[in-house]
């Protein structure tokens, strides 16, 4: 066993201060400009994190009450999904005013206070910018509707006459990311059917025209607005979709690189180069994080060239099944693709759009695809929980930045029995009720064992905007806080060790086919981080095979995902271990 308390399972069981070690209490200006290369970034979905005012909806007051929790968890930054004024037709990704906080969440002054308070605790803030579309309630879109066909106001969007004699046919047959068409027809003031407008998502989210100088200027100003308020960076929503081929052709059957009319167009890179210049103009350069869903890793990493984004979410890894070959391949491809551009990889197990890992990994098909989501998929939650714990240690041991979606540190499962009439996600509605949608991973967090909303809001307050399962008290922060075998305890230990373990600060990873004197097969992931003269290095072993793997002789177990109260004799199926060989 290691003598270091921060890395020793036994002593960690009794050491509550460990998780605060290794971090400065506040972030000072100019400190660690490359923090984003290895940061742990916690995603807050404000609507569901904590409800400070008791109206049933999470808010900034709730987040401010729990900043200490996030500090103790060991995160470096918080990414807030949109908190701006919005009709919340798509959970806030339908923004009506990018410079104001939605009154349900609080005020701009509260956001400023939150950013400053978090910073005092050593936590940076990343805000979500939604550049592809606005809310239909945004003043620009209202003006465009009012101004009518041919007006300059409409040029900021994609208004087109319909095809066919009466203009009743869709301008293109593009398919929306939320299913169905991407066009909605307007009605002229005299009541006759008018032009159509483009929306890659819901009709309440009209797409902006990124060829228009107003659109580019406005977004650079929005960036400055939040950077001036202390935001350390932005998460860029739907980052590969902004630019469209102005001829609006149909989507070719097999589009080559840059040939798709609305995905991954080459002109996008100019937008992000301009944004990078804005981010770099600050004394402490701000960080650009892209939401880039692209199957081609080389096209993906083009967004990460040194004068574009700093990082982008690695969805390839997230979508892979719990299978050693698939995960090894994804890790290798990811690291190989990032190396030439010098950008760090990111590791993401989930977010507010995808099925929670505990549920996903408990299924016969443990991969993730939006199109495959269905009600009633059989799930073994015990299996899923074991694997999700192992996955947490796996991703925490990989080189790069780590994202943790709120509630994953509690091992929350997807809530799959929400009453249909309460589901708000447009993906559910637009699928004709076939796709369960994404609300199952957005259910308000449980903070306490009891209380009318398990501590999400004040006791006796309005019920949470989505109902929590009756058993969630047992998964609450309070229930897990002092339980050394809890998923929360595992996350705290892993994030503490990520800070204090020098081997994990090394950018390299070496695959191993043996751990010490023990050879490992194809269904076991084994890799080393760091190590060299005078530094011991760290080995991560994840057993995805059916047979237990013996521990190498004399191995020093730093951390493992099995029950820490029992001695670890062998690495059982679906267990991850960090070792010092
Ligand atoms: C990606 C966001 O993560 C998702 O929640 C949203 O619905 C779409 N972009 C559209 O903004």
Boltz pocket constraint, residues with backbone or C-beta under 6 A from the ligand:
constraints:
  - pocket:
      binder: B
      contacts: [[A, 90], [A, 91], [A, 93], [A, 130], [A, 201], [A, 237], [A, 238], [A, 291], [A, 352], [A, 353]]
      max_distance: 6.0
